[in-house]
Amino acid sequence: MSKTKKVASAGRFGARYGKRIRESVIEIEKKQRQKQKCPHCTKLTAKRVAKGLWACKNCGKRFTGGAYYLE
């Protein structure tokens, strides 16, 4: 099952939960899957490992942060 450009990752919900909620889920998931800036080495190499747990591929440090993205 392919996802269209409009619904993206929220296509798994189908017609449920309403348009606004599905749009906010799309925005959150788009941000959380991007590489984030590591607070230790300041490079865009931090990636989300689990909820609130992040790891940097450059310096190898693991640290806590936001649940969905680092701020």
N, CA, C and O atoms as a DFTB+ gen file, in Angstrom:
284 C
 N C O
     1  1       0.835      -1.175       0.000
     2  2       0.000       0.000       0.000
     3  2       0.881       1.240       0.000
     4  3       1.648       1.468       0.936
     5  1       0.769       2.028      -1.040
     6  2       1.613       3.216      -1.126
     7  2       0.897       4.414      -0.520
     8  3      -0.332       4.488      -0.523
     9  1       1.676       5.339      -0.005
    10  2       1.134       6.526       0.617
    11  2       1.218       7.679      -0.388
    12  3       2.238       7.847      -1.056
    13  1       0.170       8.454      -0.492
    14  2       0.205       9.582      -1.409
    15  2       0.966      10.735      -0.785
    16  3       1.244      10.737       0.414
    17  1       1.296      11.702      -1.599
    18  2       2.076      12.842      -1.140
    19  2       1.304      13.650      -0.089
    20  3       1.904      14.192       0.839
    21  1      -0.011      13.728      -0.232
    22  2      -0.826      14.562       0.639
    23  2      -0.929      14.002       2.064
    24  3      -0.837      14.761       3.029
    25  1      -1.115      12.704       2.202
    26  2      -1.313      12.135       3.538
    27  2      -0.027      11.605       4.146
    28  3       0.041      11.429       5.362
    29  1       0.973      11.350       3.358
    30  2       2.301      10.908       3.826
    31  2       2.213       9.779       4.839
    32  3       1.548       8.775       4.587
    33  1       2.876       9.928       5.983
    34  2       2.922       8.855       6.972
    35  2       1.605       8.702       7.721
    36  3       1.374       7.670       8.351
    37  1       0.737       9.711       7.665
    38  2      -0.553       9.623       8.357
    39  2      -1.561       8.814       7.552
    40  3      -2.707       8.662       7.975
    41  1      -1.160       8.304       6.419
    42  2      -2.039       7.466       5.619
    43  2      -2.414       6.176       6.323
    44  3      -3.404       5.537       5.968
    45  1      -1.635       5.793       7.314
    46  2      -1.937       4.572       8.055
    47  2      -3.193       4.714       8.899
    48  3      -3.758       3.710       9.331
    49  1      -3.646       5.952       9.145
    50  2      -4.851       6.169       9.926
    51  2      -6.126       6.123       9.097
    52  3      -7.222       6.031       9.650
    53  1      -5.994       6.187       7.780
    54  2      -7.169       6.167       6.915
    55  2      -7.989       7.433       7.108
    56  3      -7.439       8.533       7.159
    57  1      -9.303       7.278       7.214
    58  2     -10.196       8.428       7.368
    59  2     -10.479       8.748       8.828
    60  3     -11.362       9.556       9.115
    61  1      -9.767       8.148       9.737
    62  2     -10.043       8.335      11.161
    63  2      -9.325       9.555      11.747
    64  3      -8.346      10.037      11.177
    65  1      -9.804      10.041      12.865
    66  2      -9.202      11.062      13.735
    67  2      -9.288      12.496      13.249
    68  3      -8.965      13.394      14.027
    69  1      -9.690      12.772      12.053
    70  2      -9.831      14.147      11.580
    71  2      -8.590      14.678      10.884
    72  3      -7.472      14.213      11.104
    73  1      -8.828      15.663      10.041
    74  2      -7.767      16.205       9.198
    75  2      -6.688      16.943       9.996
    76  3      -5.499      16.768       9.731
    77  1      -7.091      17.763      10.969
    78  2      -6.122      18.557      11.729
    79  2      -5.140      17.692      12.502
    80  3      -3.938      17.959      12.508
    81  1      -5.642      16.676      13.140
    82  2      -4.775      15.798      13.924
    83  2      -3.811      15.059      13.009
    84  3      -2.626      14.941      13.321
    85  1      -4.309      14.564      11.886
    86  2      -3.426      13.851      10.954
    87  2      -2.374      14.777      10.372
    88  3      -1.241      14.348      10.151
    89  1      -2.716      16.044      10.113
    90  2      -1.725      17.000       9.610
    91  2      -0.651      17.292      10.658
    92  3       0.528      17.411      10.323
    93  1      -1.058      17.408      11.929
    94  2      -0.053      17.660      12.968
    95  2       0.845      16.452      13.169
    96  3       2.026      16.610      13.479
    97  1       0.308      15.243      12.998
    98  2       1.125      14.027      13.082
    99  2       2.158      14.017      11.961
   100  3       3.307      13.632      12.178
   101  1       1.760      14.434      10.776
   102  2       2.689      14.493       9.634
   103  2       3.847      15.434       9.953
   104  3       5.005      15.086       9.721
   105  1       3.545      16.631      10.486
   106  2       4.587      17.604      10.802
   107  2       5.533      17.098      11.888
   108  3       6.748      17.253      11.768
   109  1       4.991      16.497      12.941
   110  2       5.821      15.984      14.031
   111  2       6.735      14.878      13.528
   112  3       7.927      14.870      13.833
   113  1       6.183      13.940      12.755
   114  2       6.990      12.811      12.287
   115  2       8.028      13.242      11.263
   116  3       9.101      12.644      11.182
   117  1       7.727      14.255      10.494
   118  2       8.708      14.768       9.530
   119  2       9.906      15.359      10.270
   120  3      11.051      15.140       9.875
   121  1       9.641      16.112      11.350
   122  2      10.711      16.702      12.155
   123  2      11.507      15.646      12.907
   124  3      12.732      15.733      12.985
   125  1      10.825      14.651      13.458
   126  2      11.512      13.673      14.297
   127  2      12.418      12.754      13.491
   128  3      13.366      12.197      14.045
   129  1      12.159      12.583      12.218
   130  2      12.995      11.692      11.404
   131  2      14.175      12.400      10.767
   132  3      15.006      11.754      10.128
   133  1      14.268      13.714      10.927
   134  2      15.402      14.462      10.397
   135  2      16.590      14.356      11.338
   136  3      16.434      14.069      12.525
   137  1      17.778      14.590      10.796
   138  2      18.972      14.660      11.635
   139  2      18.916      15.962      12.427
   140  3      18.559      17.010      11.890
   141  1      19.268      15.884      13.697
   142  2      19.218      17.042      14.578
   143  2      20.645      17.473      14.952
   144  3      21.603      16.731      14.735
   145  1      20.766      18.651      15.502
   146  2      22.065      19.188      15.886
   147  2      22.486      18.629      17.244
   148  3      21.759      18.760      18.228
   149  1      23.657      18.009      17.290
   150  2      24.186      17.430      18.517
   151  2      24.637      18.550      19.456
   152  3      25.362      19.449      19.029
   153  1      24.221      18.516      20.729
   154  2      24.643      19.569      21.664
   155  2      26.111      19.468      22.070
   156  3      26.665      20.430      22.604
   157  1      26.749      18.329      21.830
   158  2      28.149      18.144      22.223
   159  2      29.119      18.575      21.123
   160  3      30.057      19.328      21.381
   161  1      28.893      18.098      19.898
   162  2      29.826      18.429      18.806
   163  2      29.246      19.436      17.815
   164  3      29.930      19.817      16.865
   165  1      28.020      19.869      18.009
   166  2      27.311      20.874      17.187
   167  2      27.245      20.537      15.697
   168  3      27.268      21.439      14.859
   169  1      27.164      19.264      15.362
   170  2      26.983      18.859      13.965
   171  2      25.595      18.253      13.797
   172  3      24.991      17.801      14.770
   173  1      25.097      18.241      12.587
   174  2      23.772      17.685      12.303
   175  2      23.858      16.168      12.167
   176  3      23.609      15.625      11.090
   177  1      24.203      15.491      13.241
   178  2      24.371      14.040      13.183
   179  2      23.592      13.295      14.256
   180  3      23.697      12.072      14.349
   181  1      22.815      14.002      15.068
   182  2      22.049      13.342      16.129
   183  2      20.780      12.737      15.533
   184  3      20.083      13.370      14.740
   185  1      20.501      11.518      15.928
   186  2      19.338      10.814      15.423
   187  2      18.563      10.228      16.591
   188  3      19.159       9.825      17.590
   189  1      17.256      10.176      16.479
   190  2      16.391       9.668      17.535
   191  2      16.508       8.152      17.612
   192  3      16.327       7.456      16.613
   193  1      16.811       7.647      18.795
   194  2      16.937       6.210      19.032
   195  2      15.633       5.663      19.596
   196  3      15.132       4.634      19.144
   197  1      15.098       6.352      20.573
   198  2      13.833       5.983      21.209
   199  2      13.186       7.271      21.702
   200  3      13.717       8.361      21.488
   201  1      12.037       7.143      22.362
   202  2      11.331       8.314      22.851
   203  2      12.198       9.054      23.874
   204  3      12.434       8.546      24.970
   205  1      12.673      10.250      23.519
   206  2      13.490      11.048      24.418
   207  2      14.955      10.671      24.454
   208  3      15.720      11.287      25.196
   209  1      15.373       9.689      23.686
   210  2      16.759       9.233      23.679
   211  2      17.362       9.477      22.297
   212  3      16.802       9.069      21.280
   213  1      18.501      10.143      22.279
   214  2      19.160      10.538      21.040
   215  2      20.599      10.047      21.036
   216  3      21.212       9.881      22.090
   217  1      21.134       9.816      19.837
   218  2      22.521       9.383      19.694
   219  2      23.172      10.154      18.551
   220  3      22.555      10.402      17.515
   221  1      24.429      10.525      18.764
   222  2      25.184      11.249      17.748
   223  2      26.095      10.268      17.024
   224  3      26.834       9.515      17.658
   225  1      26.041      10.276      15.708
   226  2      26.890       9.372      14.939
   227  2      28.320       9.878      14.852
   228  3      29.244       9.091      14.646
   229  1      28.515      11.190      15.008
   230  2      29.851      11.760      14.888
   231  2      30.687      11.514      16.156
   232  3      31.775      10.945      16.081
   233  1      30.174      11.946      17.319
   234  2      30.961      11.823      18.549
   235  2      30.597      10.579      19.355
   236  3      31.287      10.258      20.322
   237  1      29.535       9.875      18.983
   238  2      29.177       8.634      19.644
   239  2      28.479       8.787      20.987
   240  3      28.269       7.798      21.690
   241  1      28.118      10.011      21.352
   242  2      27.456      10.234      22.638
   243  2      25.972       9.929      22.528
   244  3      25.347      10.132      21.487
   245  1      25.420       9.428      23.647
   246  2      23.977       9.228      23.759
   247  2      23.481      10.180      24.832
   248  3      24.111      10.325      25.880
   249  1      22.363      10.821      24.576
   250  2      21.854      11.811      25.507
   251  2      20.341      11.872      25.421
   252  3      19.730      11.344      24.492
   253  1      19.749      12.531      26.414
   254  2      18.305      12.682      26.433
   255  2      17.933      14.047      25.890
   256  3      18.733      14.982      25.894
   257  1      16.717      14.136      25.429
   258  2      16.234      15.393      24.881
   259  2      14.732      15.334      24.736
   260  3      14.061      14.609      25.470
   261  1      14.206      16.079      23.809
   262  2      12.769      16.092      23.577
   263  2      12.288      14.741      23.052
   264  3      13.064      13.959      22.502
   265  1      11.017      14.490      23.230
   266  2      10.450      13.208      22.814
   267  2      10.436      13.083      21.291
   268  3      10.670      12.000      20.754
   269  1      10.162      14.188      20.593
   270  2      10.032      14.113      19.148
   271  2      11.176      14.783      18.399
   272  3      11.596      14.290      17.352
   273  1      11.687      15.896      18.915
   274  2      12.820      16.553      18.279
   275  2      13.580      17.382      19.306
   276  3      13.029      17.785      20.330
   277  1      14.848      17.627      19.016
   278  2      15.689      18.426      19.917
   279  2      15.418      19.913      19.685
   280  3      15.207      20.354      18.555
   281  1      15.429      20.660      20.761
   282  2      15.217      22.103      20.614
   283  2      16.417      22.867      21.092
   284  3      16.423      24.097      21.047
